[in-house]
Amino acid sequence: MSFEHMDLTQRFIFDDADIRGEYVRLDHSLTELFKLHAYAPGVKILLGEMLSAAALLTATLKFEGKLILQARGDGQIPLIMAESTHDRKLRGIARGAEHATSQTFTELISEGQLAITIDPIGGNRYQGIVTLEAESLAKSLDAYFEQSEQLGTRLWLACDGERAAGLLLQQLPTEVTKDPALRAQQWEHVTTLADTLKDDELLQLDSDTLLYRLFHEDEVRLFDPEPAEFSCSCSRERSFGAIASLARDDIQSLLQEMGEITVDCEFCNMQYRFDHSDFSELELQPDAPVQH
């Protein structure tokens, strides 16, 4: 499979240090998403960064499920979110951003909070929250990890409204380097080099060129890329289940009033329609609430 023209994530590690990294490039995913929603330039940029960050953070977790980034604030975008599954199926949305004109992070998301939700299949959800006080999404995520007790984690994100890319560096548990002082020195070394990265380099260079330019003096091992793509998790079955969880009387009232019940997916604009025939089996239980 050729990844030359595909969206992807790619893992790499430093052989001489307890540090790993992840690279993401998104192109077609943004094209598909922005076909569905007419966002302003600043909203596109932030949403592209959100999707890149979600893909990068999902790659650090060993689970099947999804990771959700969601920011709320008093700025020009009341709510923006991005979601990535463990196999890098991506979707995102900005709500209430019809009048957003800025391309500045602090104006788009003002006095807000960023929530990171981990939702494993068959496990318990976990959510962490950080106040958005930094001047960018990447720095806000850096602050989140600084406040937590996790290993050092840094992100670099860029988007021009048509393409998005990101880089993540993360410390690993002690194995290669036992000396704490040397571990700290190695971490400072790689993050200082990554801090020289410019947005246009991140957006335009492929992973091989980018990593060589940054870390050519270090022993870096690059793993095979993994595909990423825009994909919505909505379905007719899930939509039916949401309706079926209502009381039978409520379902009957909706059908009598409108003739059918519609469910619209705000992520992909898909619409699912249900009429009386879809609920015929449920109506065989007239005295009991509908069970899902």
N, C-alpha and C positions, 0 to 999 in steps of 0.2 A: 504493500500500500504506500502510495506517495503522499507525503504530508506537505509538499511544497506550496500548495495552494489551499490548504485546509487550516481551519482553526485548530489550535493544539495547546496542550500543556506539556512541559518537559522537565524532568527532574535531573538534578546534578548534585554531586557531592564533592567535597574536598578530601582527598585521600590522606592528607597529613594533618587534618584537623577534624574536630567533632562538629562539623558544620555541613548542612545540606542546603539546597536551594531549589527553587521552582520558577519556571518561566512560562508565561502565557501570552498567546497572540490570538486576537479575535478580530475577524474581518467580516466573514459571511454571517456570523451570528448577529452582528450589529445591523447589517443590511436587512436581514429578515425581520428583526425587531422593529426597525424604523420604517419598514413598509407599512406596519400596522398602526403606528402612532406618529402624529405630526408634532414632534417635540421641537422646542427652540434649541439653538446651538448649545447654549450652556447646559441645558438639561441633558442633551445627548452626550456631552462630554462627561458629565458626572455619572450618568447611568452606565456609560462604557467603563469608567473606572470601577464602579460598583460591581459590575459583572466580572471584570478581571480579578478584583480582590476576592470575590466569592469563589471563583475557580481556583485561585492560588491557595486559599485557606482550606478548601475542601480537600485539596491534594495532601495536606499535612495530617489528615485524620484517617484512622484505620477503622472504617465502619461503612455499612451500607445505609444510605439515607440521604438527607440533604442538609445543606447549610444555607441559612437565610441572613442576609444583611439588610437591616431596615433603619432608615434615619427619619426622624420626625423633628420638626422645628417650627419656628415662627417666621421663617424667611419666605422666599418666593416659591419654594417647593415644600408644601406641608408634609408630604410623605414620599419617599423614594425607596424602592427595595430591589434587591437582586437575589436570585436563588440559584444554587448549583447542586445537582445531585452527585453522588459518589462517582458516577460514570460521566461527569462533566456535561450533563444536559442543563442548559442555561435558560433562564427567563428573567424578565425584570419589568418594572413599571414605575412611572412617576404619576402621582395623583395630585390634582389641583394645581398643576404647573402651567396652565394655559396662558398665564400672563407673565411668566418668568422671562426676564430680559437680560439678567446678569450672567456673566461667565465666572464670577468670583464665588468660591466655595462658601465663604462666610456670609455672603448675601443670599445665596440660594438656600442654604441651611443655616439659619440664624438661631442661636440660643437653643440648640437642639440636642438630641440624644441619639446615639448609635447603638443599636441592639444587634448582637450576634447570637443567632439561635442555631443550635445543633439538634437535629431531629433524626435520630437513627431509627431504622426499621426494627420494630420489636424491642426498642429500648426507651429509656426515659429522655424527655427533652431537657436541654440545658440552655439557659440564656444568660449572657453577660451583657452589661450595659455600661457605656462610657459617655460622659458629657462631651459634646463637640465644641472644643475650645481651640483647636489647632486651625491652621490656615489651609489645610488640605485633607482629603480623605485618607491619604497614606499616613500623614502625621497623626491623624486621629486614631488610626489603627495601631500605630506605633505606641501611642499613649495608652491604649487599651492593654497592650501586652506588657508595657512597663508596670502598670498597676497590678497586673495579675502576678501570680507566683510561677508562671510558666517560664520555660527557657527563652532566651533572647530571640526575638522575632522582629524583623524589619521588612517593610514593603516599599516599593517604588512603582508608581502607577502613571500611565499617560493615556490620553485619548484625544483625537482631533475631530471627533464626531462621525468619522467613517471607519476608523480603525482604533483598536485599543490594545494595550500591551501592559505587562506587569512583570515584576521580579520580586521574589521573596527569598530572604535568607533567614535561616533558623539554626540556633544551636541545638546540638544533640547531646544526650546524656554522655557522661565521661566514659570514654573507651580508648580513643587514640591518644589523647593528651591528658595526662593525670595531674599535671601541675596547674593549680587554679590561676596563677599569675600568667602562665603561658596561654591558657585558654582565653583569658580576658584579652591578651595581646592579639591573639589570632582573630578573635571576634572584632576587635577594633580595626584591625588591618583590612578585613574583607568589607566591612560596612563603610569604612572611609573611602575605599576604592569605589564602591557602589554609589556613594554620594556624589561622585563626579559625573554620574550618568545624566545626560541631557534627554529631554522628552523626545526630541526628534531621533536620537539614537535608539531609544527604546522602541519607538514606533517603526523605524525603517530597517534596523539590522536584524538578521536572522539570529537564532540562538547561538550557533557556533561562533559567528563573528563577534557578537556582543560579549560573550563570555571570554573569548580570547582577548578582546580589547581591554576588558576589565581585569582579568585574572591570569594573564599570560605567564606570570612569574610563579604561579601556584599550580599544584597538581589537581586538576579538576576533571572529574569523570562524568560524562554526559550520557544519560540513559535514553532509550528509545522514546520518541514522542507519543502522546496519547491524544486521540481526537477529541475535540470539544465542538458543541453545536447548540444552536437555539432550538429548544424543544419545550412545548407546553405539556404539563402533566394532566390537563383537564381531559375528561372523557364523558361520553354519554352515561356510562355506568355510574361514575362518581356524581354526576349531576342528578341522576335519578335517585341515588342514595340520599343526597341532601334533601330532596323533596320528600322522600319516603319517611324521613325522620320526623316530619310534621304530623300532627294529629290528623286523623282521617277526616274530621269535619272541616278542618282548615283546607285540606286538599280539595274536598268537594266544593267548598265555597269559591275557591280560586277557579276551578274548572267551570262552575256555573256562571261566574262573573265574566270570564274571558274566553271560555271555550277551550283553552289550552294554557299550559304553564311553560314559560320560557326561562331558560337559564343562560345568561351571557357570561362568557369568560373575559374578564377585563385584560388579561395578559395577551391573548391571541385573537380576540374578537370572535371566537367561535360561538355560535348560538345553538342551543339544544332545545327542541320543542317536544312537549309531551301532552297527549290528549287523553280522553277517557279510556281509550283502549289500552294505554300503557299501564293503567292502574287497575285493570279488571281483576287481577288476582288479589290485590290488596283489598278491594271492596268486598271480597268474600268474607271479611272479618269486620262486620259493621259495628260491633260493640267494643272493639278494642282499638287502642291507638296503633297506628302503623309502626311496625318494628323494622329497623334497618339492620 
